[in-house]
Amino acid sequence: MKREEGVRKQEKFSVMIPTFEPSRSLLDAIQSVLKQFDEGAAHGDNLSKDSLQIRVVDDASSTVDVSALLKEYGLDDHVEFVKLDQHLGLAGNWNYAVSLARAELVHLLHQDDYVEPGFYQRMWRAFQEHPELGMACCRSKIVDDKGHMIKKTSRLRWQRGVLDTWLWRIGERQRIQCPSVVVKKTTYTALGGFRSDLIQALDWEMWVRIASKFPVWYEPRSLAVYRRHEQSESSRLLASDMVWPDLVRAISINSESFPAQLRSTMTSRSARWHAKSCLRNVKNNIRLKNYQAAERTLFQFPKIVNLVAEMRIKNRLDRRADGLRRRIQRHRAS
């Protein structure tokens, strides 16, 4: 972005877009932001391009010239760009992006996702009404690679406002999508960055950490869009054997954010939910006749279920896993 030396805008939002080998969906993400701040200026509200910092932080892409892509579509005058000298991975790139944010409110918008009209206005209003907030989020839509809606995320409350018992709910499992989240820069500063020892659950762990220290606001309108497709980093990780060990690490790390008197109960509750999710994944792979993937997932199951404190529930889950193993054996033998 071109700016005169020494001139500083009154920036309210820093929209930081971490990228790595992005597709042209990156352009949709950027346009969804710029459009809202153009409309804000036209309507005379508090949000205009003067209140926006938008920066693409490229994690050393080698097959896509992100700078050239921005220039091709005339976005280089509106978007700051930096390319890292070496690949840092998710946590490294996200943390570096946050460190470059100048505004009070930071929105990490991933390259495949986008936001819908009203997102920034509603987030801004929440923080103005409640300066004590550490974070605000909204309901999300999940779409496929063509933009067709798959589903909406579960509604966390019917009216906008501070989430009740949020640590208990987010501590059990991930309930929000990254594009729906805006965090105060001072919140990130106070709590530290995303953990580099997590590869897929690093955003969930951060939301748990924030919930343990700050109030969190929720907007029930679906104003953020998460794009799900086979080439995404999330899909790649899910197809690998890294997700379940990563979740086990996250569950254990999250326990440090829980009140001491509830730590065992909340950890067990989270492990129980993820153990059931693991078995659902196995069952789905059996249905798809992907028996090798089902066996690999079942291999990871004991690490999760061993975190369940209630023996009655743990034994029931173990029996379900044994039944799925027998199904795989029967299918392989037939």
Buried (B, 14 or more C-beta within 10 A) or exposed (E): BEEEEEEEBEBBBBBBBBBBBBBEBBBBBBBBBBBBBBBBEEEEBBBBBEBBBBBBBBBEBEEBEBBEBBEEBEBBEBBBBEBBEEEBEBBBBBBBBBEBBBBBBBBBBBBBBBBBEBBBBBBBBBBEEEEEBBBBBBBBBBBEBEEEEEEEBEEBBEEBBBBEEBBBEBBBBBBBBBBBBBBBBEBBEEBEBBBBEBBBBBBBBBBBBBBBEBBBBBBBEBBBBBBBBEEBBBEEBBEEEBBBBBBBBBBEBBBEBBEEEBBEBBBBBBBBBBBBBBBEBBBEBBEEEBBEBBBBBBEBBEBBBEBBBEEEBBEEBBEBBEEBBEBBEEEEEE
